[in-house]
Amino acid sequence: MASRVLKWSARLAIGFGVFLAIAEVARNWGDWGYWPFWVVDYIAAGLLIWGGFGVTRAGRGARVRLGGAWGFTCAMFYMSFFSHMASLGRPDHGPVDPMRLTVIIGIMFAITIAGFVMALAGAQVGGDIASRDSR
């Protein structure tokens, strides 16, 4: 049975994944830019939703998938946030003001850190992840 913290991380992952997929369309509509920079967001969204639903349904290996999904997404937002910080003052594609976008990405980065920490902390409750999920 998943801990309460892990369940919160899973619910956050599902909501964040859905929001990320929708926000990516809104941000890039009409000017998609270089494809690897937006496809990675859909990969992150898919991983978060997959890991989140896995935990809520007590799926095999779901704790590891959720932690991996949050880790991937956290690393992605780390790069996005600091690359936007480095390029403030220069025009960016899409309809959102670059300063406002950087603040939004910073908030989302903080959420990914919280989700990652909750996934790791929640998965550790009750024993080793690998031994529990392999049964």
C-alpha positions, -999 to +999 in steps of 0.1 A: +000+000+000+013+034-009+020+060+018+000+091+021+030+112+008+034+089-022-003+093-030+000+131-029+030+129-052+010+107-076-020+130-076+002+160-082+019+141-110-013+135-128-025+171-124+008+185-133+012+162-163-022+172-177-016+209-171+019+207-187+005+191-219-022+218-222+001+247-213+026+235-239-001+238-266-011+273-253+025+285-252+035+273-286+003+277-306+012+293-340+050+293-333+062+258-323+099+265-326+125+237-327+107+204-320+131+188-294+124+217-271+086+210-270+085+173-275+104+168-242+075+184-224+051+159-237+074+131-227+075+145-192+037+148-191+033+113-203+058+099-177+041+118-149+006+106-158+018+070-163+037+070-130+009+088-111-018+064-123+004+035-116+007+045-079-030+052-075-037+018-089-009+001-070+007-011-102+039-031-102+070-009-103+049+023-101+069+038-073+100+036-094+082+050-124+068+079-104+102+088-090+118+086-124+091+107-140+095+134-113+133+132-117+131+136-154+106+165-152+126+182-125+158+180-145+139+193-176+126+223-156+160+230-141+174+234-176+144+254-188+144+278-159+181+286-160+183+289-198+154+313-196+171+332-168+203+335-189+183+348-219+161+374-202+160+406-222+161+387-255+129+380-275+114+345-272+089+327-294+053+323-283+027+347-270+039+349-233+062+378-222+097+363-215+099+376-179+064+363-170+073+330-187+105+327-166+085+333-134+059+306-144+087+282-152+104+289-119+071+282-100+067+250-120+103+240-113+096+244-076+065+221-079+087+195-097+112+196-068+084+191-043+069+162-063+103+145-067+110+148-029+075+135-021+079+106-045+113+097-030+102+101+006+069+083+001+085+054-017+109+048+012+081+044+038+077+007+046+110-006+031+131-008+000+115+002-033+129-025-054+120-053-031+085-041-025+077-034-062+092-066-075+067-088-056 
